[in-house]
C-alpha cells in the first residue's frame, strides 16, 4: 500500500474532497507506475483519478461506525511518534 495514502474515515472534521482526491491520485500513481503521465496517457490517468475519487467518496459516505470520531491532531502526533520510534533504529 502507498505510504502516502492516509486513512480518511471516521475523523472530525470529515475528510475533504481534496484529501480524497489526493489519496486517489497516489493510488493511481502507484498502480500505473507514473508520477506524471505522458501526454498520450494523461487522459486515461486523469479519468482513473476521477473515478477512484468518486468511488472513495461513495465509500466514505456509506460506511457506518459506532466508534467516536478520531481527532486529526491527536492521530498526527501518534503517527509521528510511531514513525520516530520506527526510524530511530
C-alpha positions, 0 to 999 in steps of 0.5 A: 500500500502507498505510504502516502495514502492516509486513512480518511474515515471516521475523523472530525472534521470529515475528510475533504474532497481534496484529501480524497482526491489526493489519496486517489491520485497516489493510488493511481500513481502507484498502480500505473507506475507514473508520477506524471503521465505522458501526454498520450496517457494523461487522459486515461490517468486523469479519468482513473483519478476521477473515478477512484475519487468518486468511488472513495467518496461513495465509500466514505459516505456509506460506511457506518461506525459506532466508534467516536470520531478520531481527532486529526491532531491527536492521530498526527502526533501518534503517527509521528511518534510511531514513525520516530520510534520506527526510524530511530533504529 
